[in-house]
Amino acid sequence: MATPRFDGVELFLQIVESGNLTEAAERLNLTRSAVGKGLARLEARLGTCLLQRSTRRQRLTEDGQAYYEHCLRALAELEAAESVLESGRQQPRGRLRVSVPLAFGHHYAAPALWALLDRYPELEIDICFSDRMIDLVQEGFDMAVRIGPLPDTDRLSARRLGQQVMGLAASPAYLQRKGAIGSIEDLAAHRGIAYRSNTAQRSRLASPLIVDDLQAVADAAIAGVGLAWLPSWLIAHYALRGQLQAVLPSYREQPAPIHVIWPTAAHMPAKTRCAIDALVAATPSCLAGS
């Protein structure tokens, strides 16, 4: 009897996502031996090694990585097709995994996304807050918000939300204590708060404090630690509350684009489409300019 063409695909995905054969066996309610034999049959049918395994770890081979990504895209297509067939019109449903930057995520992206839960009772939203540049396909995310240049790849689709401009700011108390800043040369007498991820920062400030969270940079500036490079929208947010004050407004970095991105597929799931529309609608006017 011929082996079904797609036999072993679900097993392979479970092994990759579980991290090891034992965990995959528990999820599939099989023995570890059965999982190992199933993987061996799949590799034999494909004529290639998909996973390199040792007693402590496993990792995808180059062929395994390519096969895994194709399987994920194929499953996404099947989910979209089934969603269309189940209903005369697409209704957002299922789990939506989203990665958002820390500060922008807390202030804009997350509130826009969780507002969808009241409108779509069958939708489940899983939000990861991180400034790390995640791999959507490899890490199993449906979409992400990214600030900065996008990778040149046909694996991802994108929609622009706006742009972010970085500028200098400090608390009114700090400026009163340390003195007003009227020119770039005055910066030499001040200290800064550095954001670790901003490798292009053009600050002339000595920075005794370095953090990897943009919101923490803002919090330290509000506390009077020093000057900080912050997004103009975040400066405006705290300026309205009297907690921050813009410094040298004309001294700014080049704008960085803000996009929502998702894995390229022929058909976009309804859950992804409604989330993209929500993010676009939530983008404030201060970010919407080209």
NULUMNU-162100 format. One record per residue (C-alpha): x, y, z; residue number from 1. Coordinates in nm, 3 decimals, padded with zeros to 5 digits. Example, Ala and Ser with C-alpha at 12.3 -4.5 7.8 and 13.67 -1.06 7.14 Angstrom:
<atoms>
atom c1: 01.230	c2: -00.450	c3: 00.780	num: 1;
atom c1: 01.367	c2: -00.106	c3: 00.714	num: 2;
</atoms>
This chain:
<atoms>
atom c1: 00.000	c2: 00.000	c3: 00.000	num: 1;
atom c1: 00.141	c2: 00.339	c3: -00.099	num: 2;
atom c1: 00.228	c2: 00.588	c3: 00.174	num: 3;
atom c1: -00.007	c2: 00.892	c3: 00.172	num: 4;
atom c1: 00.176	c2: 01.186	c3: 00.021	num: 5;
atom c1: 00.137	c2: 01.416	c3: 00.323	num: 6;
atom c1: 00.171	c2: 01.150	c3: 00.591	num: 7;
atom c1: 00.398	c2: 01.271	c3: 00.871	num: 8;
atom c1: 00.359	c2: 01.646	c3: 00.814	num: 9;
atom c1: 00.165	c2: 01.711	c3: 01.136	num: 10;
atom c1: 00.410	c2: 01.491	c3: 01.326	num: 11;
atom c1: 00.706	c2: 01.685	c3: 01.182	num: 12;
atom c1: 00.553	c2: 02.022	c3: 01.278	num: 13;
atom c1: 00.487	c2: 01.901	c3: 01.631	num: 14;
atom c1: 00.849	c2: 01.784	c3: 01.668	num: 15;
atom c1: 00.983	c2: 02.122	c3: 01.553	num: 16;
atom c1: 00.744	c2: 02.327	c3: 01.767	num: 17;
atom c1: 00.781	c2: 02.104	c3: 02.074	num: 18;
atom c1: 01.160	c2: 02.111	c3: 02.060	num: 19;
atom c1: 01.212	c2: 01.738	c3: 02.109	num: 20;
atom c1: 01.064	c2: 01.396	c3: 02.032	num: 21;
atom c1: 00.947	c2: 01.331	c3: 02.387	num: 22;
atom c1: 00.736	c2: 01.647	c3: 02.410	num: 23;
atom c1: 00.596	c2: 01.588	c3: 02.061	num: 24;
atom c1: 00.500	c2: 01.233	c3: 02.159	num: 25;
atom c1: 00.307	c2: 01.362	c3: 02.461	num: 26;
atom c1: 00.120	c2: 01.620	c3: 02.249	num: 27;
atom c1: 00.032	c2: 01.358	c3: 01.986	num: 28;
atom c1: -00.049	c2: 01.090	c3: 02.245	num: 29;
atom c1: 00.206	c2: 00.856	c3: 02.090	num: 30;
atom c1: 00.516	c2: 00.679	c3: 02.214	num: 31;
atom c1: 00.855	c2: 00.842	c3: 02.158	num: 32;
atom c1: 00.951	c2: 00.543	c3: 01.944	num: 33;
atom c1: 00.646	c2: 00.589	c3: 01.720	num: 34;
atom c1: 00.729	c2: 00.957	c3: 01.671	num: 35;
atom c1: 01.090	c2: 00.876	c3: 01.586	num: 36;
atom c1: 00.984	c2: 00.612	c3: 01.333	num: 37;
atom c1: 00.731	c2: 00.847	c3: 01.178	num: 38;
atom c1: 01.000	c2: 01.112	c3: 01.132	num: 39;
atom c1: 01.235	c2: 00.854	c3: 00.981	num: 40;
atom c1: 00.965	c2: 00.747	c3: 00.730	num: 41;
atom c1: 00.906	c2: 01.109	c3: 00.631	num: 42;
atom c1: 01.279	c2: 01.173	c3: 00.580	num: 43;
atom c1: 01.308	c2: 00.853	c3: 00.378	num: 44;
atom c1: 01.014	c2: 00.953	c3: 00.157	num: 45;
atom c1: 01.159	c2: 01.303	c3: 00.101	num: 46;
atom c1: 01.510	c2: 01.168	c3: 00.054	num: 47;
atom c1: 01.671	c2: 01.417	c3: 00.292	num: 48;
atom c1: 01.753	c2: 01.476	c3: 00.657	num: 49;
atom c1: 01.515	c2: 01.729	c3: 00.815	num: 50;
atom c1: 01.649	c2: 01.740	c3: 01.171	num: 51;
atom c1: 01.992	c2: 01.697	c3: 01.323	num: 52;
atom c1: 01.946	c2: 01.540	c3: 01.665	num: 53;
atom c1: 02.166	c2: 01.474	c3: 01.966	num: 54;
atom c1: 02.090	c2: 01.363	c3: 02.321	num: 55;
atom c1: 02.042	c2: 01.724	c3: 02.432	num: 56;
atom c1: 01.914	c2: 01.925	c3: 02.138	num: 57;
atom c1: 01.779	c2: 01.923	c3: 01.788	num: 58;
atom c1: 01.799	c2: 02.172	c3: 01.504	num: 59;
atom c1: 01.657	c2: 02.197	c3: 01.156	num: 60;
atom c1: 01.880	c2: 02.126	c3: 00.860	num: 61;
atom c1: 01.871	c2: 02.365	c3: 00.566	num: 62;
atom c1: 01.622	c2: 02.134	c3: 00.390	num: 63;
atom c1: 01.427	c2: 02.096	c3: 00.713	num: 64;
atom c1: 01.395	c2: 02.472	c3: 00.754	num: 65;
atom c1: 01.268	c2: 02.515	c3: 00.399	num: 66;
atom c1: 01.020	c2: 02.227	c3: 00.438	num: 67;
atom c1: 00.898	c2: 02.364	c3: 00.774	num: 68;
atom c1: 00.830	c2: 02.708	c3: 00.628	num: 69;
atom c1: 00.644	c2: 02.561	c3: 00.329	num: 70;
atom c1: 00.434	c2: 02.346	c3: 00.564	num: 71;
atom c1: 00.339	c2: 02.650	c3: 00.774	num: 72;
atom c1: 00.233	c2: 02.843	c3: 00.466	num: 73;
atom c1: 00.036	c2: 02.547	c3: 00.337	num: 74;
atom c1: -00.145	c2: 02.511	c3: 00.670	num: 75;
atom c1: -00.227	c2: 02.882	c3: 00.669	num: 76;
atom c1: -00.377	c2: 02.843	c3: 00.322	num: 77;
atom c1: -00.584	c2: 02.545	c3: 00.437	num: 78;
atom c1: -00.709	c2: 02.735	c3: 00.741	num: 79;
atom c1: -00.813	c2: 03.026	c3: 00.520	num: 80;
atom c1: -00.991	c2: 02.792	c3: 00.277	num: 81;
atom c1: -01.177	c2: 02.614	c3: 00.555	num: 82;
atom c1: -01.280	c2: 02.946	c3: 00.705	num: 83;
atom c1: -01.439	c2: 03.048	c3: 00.374	num: 84;
atom c1: -01.621	c2: 02.716	c3: 00.341	num: 85;
atom c1: -01.752	c2: 02.719	c3: 00.699	num: 86;
atom c1: -01.929	c2: 03.047	c3: 00.655	num: 87;
atom c1: -02.080	c2: 03.251	c3: 00.375	num: 88;
atom c1: -01.870	c2: 03.543	c3: 00.490	num: 89;
atom c1: -01.537	c2: 03.541	c3: 00.668	num: 90;
atom c1: -01.560	c2: 03.599	c3: 01.042	num: 91;
atom c1: -01.239	c2: 03.657	c3: 01.242	num: 92;
atom c1: -01.182	c2: 03.352	c3: 01.460	num: 93;
atom c1: -00.904	c2: 03.153	c3: 01.618	num: 94;
atom c1: -00.575	c2: 03.252	c3: 01.779	num: 95;
atom c1: -00.387	c2: 03.555	c3: 01.647	num: 96;
atom c1: -00.022	c2: 03.578	c3: 01.754	num: 97;
atom c1: 00.120	c2: 03.930	c3: 01.727	num: 98;
atom c1: 00.461	c2: 04.078	c3: 01.808	num: 99;
atom c1: 00.472	c2: 04.451	c3: 01.888	num: 100;
atom c1: 00.751	c2: 04.689	c3: 02.001	num: 101;
atom c1: 00.747	c2: 04.765	c3: 02.372	num: 102;
atom c1: 00.661	c2: 05.136	c3: 02.386	num: 103;
atom c1: 00.456	c2: 05.161	c3: 02.065	num: 104;
atom c1: 00.284	c2: 04.838	c3: 02.157	num: 105;
atom c1: 00.174	c2: 04.958	c3: 02.500	num: 106;
atom c1: 00.058	c2: 05.299	c3: 02.381	num: 107;
atom c1: -00.109	c2: 05.219	c3: 02.047	num: 108;
atom c1: -00.093	c2: 04.865	c3: 01.908	num: 109;
atom c1: -00.215	c2: 04.659	c3: 02.203	num: 110;
atom c1: -00.520	c2: 04.877	c3: 02.288	num: 111;
atom c1: -00.626	c2: 04.865	c3: 01.923	num: 112;
atom c1: -00.597	c2: 04.486	c3: 01.915	num: 113;
atom c1: -00.768	c2: 04.395	c3: 02.238	num: 114;
atom c1: -01.061	c2: 04.621	c3: 02.143	num: 115;
atom c1: -01.135	c2: 04.359	c3: 01.875	num: 116;
atom c1: -01.229	c2: 04.099	c3: 02.136	num: 117;
atom c1: -01.566	c2: 04.263	c3: 02.202	num: 118;
atom c1: -01.649	c2: 04.266	c3: 01.831	num: 119;
atom c1: -01.533	c2: 03.913	c3: 01.751	num: 120;
atom c1: -01.613	c2: 03.663	c3: 02.029	num: 121;
atom c1: -01.440	c2: 03.374	c3: 01.846	num: 122;
atom c1: -01.110	c2: 03.564	c3: 01.824	num: 123;
atom c1: -00.820	c2: 03.500	c3: 02.062	num: 124;
atom c1: -00.527	c2: 03.744	c3: 02.069	num: 125;
atom c1: -00.178	c2: 03.653	c3: 02.191	num: 126;
atom c1: 00.049	c2: 03.962	c3: 02.209	num: 127;
atom c1: 00.426	c2: 03.949	c3: 02.259	num: 128;
atom c1: 00.588	c2: 04.279	c3: 02.365	num: 129;
atom c1: 00.949	c2: 04.293	c3: 02.249	num: 130;
atom c1: 01.185	c2: 04.519	c3: 02.057	num: 131;
atom c1: 01.362	c2: 04.209	c3: 01.922	num: 132;
atom c1: 01.334	c2: 04.150	c3: 01.546	num: 133;
atom c1: 01.154	c2: 03.816	c3: 01.550	num: 134;
atom c1: 01.126	c2: 03.576	c3: 01.255	num: 135;
atom c1: 00.750	c2: 03.550	c3: 01.198	num: 136;
atom c1: 00.756	c2: 03.218	c3: 01.013	num: 137;
atom c1: 01.017	c2: 03.048	c3: 01.230	num: 138;
atom c1: 00.856	c2: 03.158	c3: 01.558	num: 139;
atom c1: 00.495	c2: 03.108	c3: 01.456	num: 140;
atom c1: 00.361	c2: 03.464	c3: 01.456	num: 141;
atom c1: 00.070	c2: 03.574	c3: 01.240	num: 142;
atom c1: 00.182	c2: 03.936	c3: 01.220	num: 143;
atom c1: 00.409	c2: 04.198	c3: 01.377	num: 144;
atom c1: 00.459	c2: 04.572	c3: 01.403	num: 145;
atom c1: 00.810	c2: 04.681	c3: 01.309	num: 146;
atom c1: 00.983	c2: 05.017	c3: 01.329	num: 147;
atom c1: 01.269	c2: 05.068	c3: 01.085	num: 148;
atom c1: 01.372	c2: 04.925	c3: 00.747	num: 149;
atom c1: 01.213	c2: 04.596	c3: 00.642	num: 150;
atom c1: 01.413	c2: 04.297	c3: 00.515	num: 151;
atom c1: 01.421	c2: 04.250	c3: 00.139	num: 152;
atom c1: 01.221	c2: 03.928	c3: 00.113	num: 153;
atom c1: 00.914	c2: 03.798	c3: -00.066	num: 154;
atom c1: 00.825	c2: 03.592	c3: 00.241	num: 155;
atom c1: 00.664	c2: 03.897	c3: 00.407	num: 156;
atom c1: 00.389	c2: 04.138	c3: 00.311	num: 157;
atom c1: 00.364	c2: 04.482	c3: 00.471	num: 158;
atom c1: 00.137	c2: 04.780	c3: 00.517	num: 159;
atom c1: 00.274	c2: 05.114	c3: 00.626	num: 160;
atom c1: 00.131	c2: 05.268	c3: 00.943	num: 161;
atom c1: 00.337	c2: 05.586	c3: 00.948	num: 162;
atom c1: 00.678	c2: 05.701	c3: 01.055	num: 163;
atom c1: 00.866	c2: 05.764	c3: 01.377	num: 164;
atom c1: 01.100	c2: 06.057	c3: 01.436	num: 165;
atom c1: 01.339	c2: 06.055	c3: 01.730	num: 166;
atom c1: 01.418	c2: 06.371	c3: 01.923	num: 167;
atom c1: 01.575	c2: 06.485	c3: 02.249	num: 168;
atom c1: 01.374	c2: 06.538	c3: 02.566	num: 169;
atom c1: 01.424	c2: 06.587	c3: 02.938	num: 170;
atom c1: 01.213	c2: 06.653	c3: 03.244	num: 171;
atom c1: 01.147	c2: 07.019	c3: 03.334	num: 172;
atom c1: 01.308	c2: 06.951	c3: 03.675	num: 173;
atom c1: 01.629	c2: 06.825	c3: 03.512	num: 174;
atom c1: 01.653	c2: 07.128	c3: 03.282	num: 175;
atom c1: 01.593	c2: 07.362	c3: 03.572	num: 176;
atom c1: 01.865	c2: 07.189	c3: 03.773	num: 177;
atom c1: 02.122	c2: 07.155	c3: 03.494	num: 178;
atom c1: 02.043	c2: 07.463	c3: 03.287	num: 179;
atom c1: 01.870	c2: 07.538	c3: 02.957	num: 180;
atom c1: 02.004	c2: 07.396	c3: 02.629	num: 181;
atom c1: 02.021	c2: 07.644	c3: 02.345	num: 182;
atom c1: 02.261	c2: 07.475	c3: 02.103	num: 183;
atom c1: 02.416	c2: 07.141	c3: 02.018	num: 184;
atom c1: 02.738	c2: 07.251	c3: 02.185	num: 185;
atom c1: 02.554	c2: 07.278	c3: 02.518	num: 186;
atom c1: 02.497	c2: 06.901	c3: 02.516	num: 187;
atom c1: 02.855	c2: 06.842	c3: 02.628	num: 188;
atom c1: 02.760	c2: 06.958	c3: 02.977	num: 189;
atom c1: 02.475	c2: 06.708	c3: 03.008	num: 190;
atom c1: 02.436	c2: 06.334	c3: 03.049	num: 191;
atom c1: 02.209	c2: 06.103	c3: 02.855	num: 192;
atom c1: 02.009	c2: 05.784	c3: 02.883	num: 193;
atom c1: 02.096	c2: 05.538	c3: 02.605	num: 194;
atom c1: 01.860	c2: 05.296	c3: 02.434	num: 195;
atom c1: 02.063	c2: 04.985	c3: 02.357	num: 196;
atom c1: 01.882	c2: 04.896	c3: 02.031	num: 197;
atom c1: 01.940	c2: 05.235	c3: 01.869	num: 198;
atom c1: 02.281	c2: 05.174	c3: 01.712	num: 199;
atom c1: 02.240	c2: 05.481	c3: 01.489	num: 200;
atom c1: 02.190	c2: 05.722	c3: 01.779	num: 201;
atom c1: 02.367	c2: 06.048	c3: 01.704	num: 202;
atom c1: 02.374	c2: 06.178	c3: 02.059	num: 203;
atom c1: 02.679	c2: 06.371	c3: 02.176	num: 204;
atom c1: 02.593	c2: 06.283	c3: 02.535	num: 205;
atom c1: 02.787	c2: 06.074	c3: 02.783	num: 206;
atom c1: 02.540	c2: 05.800	c3: 02.877	num: 207;
atom c1: 02.603	c2: 05.635	c3: 03.215	num: 208;
atom c1: 02.266	c2: 05.456	c3: 03.192	num: 209;
atom c1: 02.191	c2: 05.208	c3: 02.911	num: 210;
atom c1: 01.862	c2: 05.015	c3: 02.890	num: 211;
atom c1: 01.696	c2: 04.792	c3: 02.629	num: 212;
atom c1: 01.340	c2: 04.918	c3: 02.681	num: 213;
atom c1: 01.232	c2: 05.246	c3: 02.521	num: 214;
atom c1: 00.962	c2: 05.298	c3: 02.784	num: 215;
atom c1: 01.229	c2: 05.264	c3: 03.053	num: 216;
atom c1: 01.429	c2: 05.536	c3: 02.875	num: 217;
atom c1: 01.126	c2: 05.765	c3: 02.898	num: 218;
atom c1: 01.069	c2: 05.674	c3: 03.265	num: 219;
atom c1: 01.431	c2: 05.756	c3: 03.350	num: 220;
atom c1: 01.408	c2: 06.090	c3: 03.167	num: 221;
atom c1: 01.088	c2: 06.175	c3: 03.356	num: 222;
atom c1: 01.270	c2: 06.089	c3: 03.680	num: 223;
atom c1: 01.537	c2: 06.348	c3: 03.594	num: 224;
atom c1: 01.825	c2: 06.110	c3: 03.518	num: 225;
atom c1: 01.923	c2: 06.297	c3: 03.203	num: 226;
atom c1: 01.844	c2: 06.366	c3: 02.838	num: 227;
atom c1: 01.694	c2: 06.095	c3: 02.621	num: 228;
atom c1: 01.637	c2: 06.018	c3: 02.253	num: 229;
atom c1: 01.268	c2: 05.935	c3: 02.230	num: 230;
atom c1: 01.002	c2: 05.911	c3: 01.958	num: 231;
atom c1: 00.831	c2: 06.244	c3: 01.900	num: 232;
atom c1: 00.491	c2: 06.084	c3: 01.971	num: 233;
atom c1: 00.615	c2: 05.964	c3: 02.310	num: 234;
atom c1: 00.762	c2: 06.306	c3: 02.393	num: 235;
atom c1: 00.430	c2: 06.467	c3: 02.301	num: 236;
atom c1: 00.242	c2: 06.217	c3: 02.520	num: 237;
atom c1: 00.439	c2: 06.314	c3: 02.830	num: 238;
atom c1: 00.475	c2: 06.682	c3: 02.738	num: 239;
atom c1: 00.096	c2: 06.716	c3: 02.762	num: 240;
atom c1: 00.126	c2: 06.593	c3: 03.121	num: 241;
atom c1: 00.412	c2: 06.830	c3: 03.203	num: 242;
atom c1: 00.653	c2: 06.539	c3: 03.257	num: 243;
atom c1: 00.883	c2: 06.591	c3: 02.959	num: 244;
atom c1: 01.000	c2: 06.883	c3: 02.750	num: 245;
atom c1: 01.141	c2: 06.872	c3: 02.397	num: 246;
atom c1: 01.504	c2: 06.985	c3: 02.367	num: 247;
atom c1: 01.653	c2: 07.129	c3: 02.046	num: 248;
atom c1: 01.344	c2: 07.038	c3: 01.834	num: 249;
atom c1: 01.535	c2: 07.082	c3: 01.508	num: 250;
atom c1: 01.803	c2: 06.829	c3: 01.615	num: 251;
atom c1: 01.642	c2: 06.501	c3: 01.508	num: 252;
atom c1: 01.722	c2: 06.167	c3: 01.350	num: 253;
atom c1: 01.593	c2: 06.060	c3: 01.010	num: 254;
atom c1: 01.236	c2: 05.926	c3: 01.023	num: 255;
atom c1: 01.197	c2: 05.548	c3: 01.057	num: 256;
atom c1: 00.899	c2: 05.382	c3: 00.885	num: 257;
atom c1: 00.643	c2: 05.189	c3: 01.091	num: 258;
atom c1: 00.485	c2: 04.884	c3: 00.926	num: 259;
atom c1: 00.258	c2: 04.599	c3: 01.013	num: 260;
atom c1: 00.392	c2: 04.283	c3: 00.847	num: 261;
atom c1: 00.264	c2: 03.928	c3: 00.799	num: 262;
atom c1: 00.377	c2: 03.612	c3: 00.616	num: 263;
atom c1: 00.292	c2: 03.630	c3: 00.247	num: 264;
atom c1: 00.004	c2: 03.404	c3: 00.144	num: 265;
atom c1: -00.243	c2: 03.394	c3: -00.142	num: 266;
atom c1: -00.533	c2: 03.445	c3: 00.098	num: 267;
atom c1: -00.521	c2: 03.657	c3: 00.412	num: 268;
atom c1: -00.708	c2: 03.509	c3: 00.712	num: 269;
atom c1: -00.994	c2: 03.725	c3: 00.839	num: 270;
atom c1: -00.831	c2: 03.750	c3: 01.182	num: 271;
atom c1: -00.521	c2: 03.905	c3: 01.027	num: 272;
atom c1: -00.717	c2: 04.142	c3: 00.805	num: 273;
atom c1: -00.928	c2: 04.282	c3: 01.090	num: 274;
atom c1: -00.618	c2: 04.330	c3: 01.307	num: 275;
atom c1: -00.436	c2: 04.520	c3: 01.030	num: 276;
atom c1: -00.738	c2: 04.747	c3: 00.979	num: 277;
atom c1: -00.753	c2: 04.812	c3: 01.354	num: 278;
atom c1: -00.386	c2: 04.911	c3: 01.367	num: 279;
atom c1: -00.423	c2: 05.146	c3: 01.070	num: 280;
atom c1: -00.726	c2: 05.311	c3: 01.232	num: 281;
atom c1: -00.542	c2: 05.347	c3: 01.563	num: 282;
atom c1: -00.237	c2: 05.521	c3: 01.412	num: 283;
atom c1: -00.248	c2: 05.882	c3: 01.537	num: 284;
atom c1: -00.215	c2: 06.176	c3: 01.304	num: 285;
atom c1: 00.133	c2: 06.257	c3: 01.438	num: 286;
atom c1: 00.257	c2: 05.928	c3: 01.288	num: 287;
atom c1: 00.048	c2: 05.912	c3: 00.972	num: 288;
atom c1: 00.255	c2: 06.154	c3: 00.761	num: 289;
atom c1: 00.474	c2: 06.028	c3: 00.481	num: 290;
</atoms>
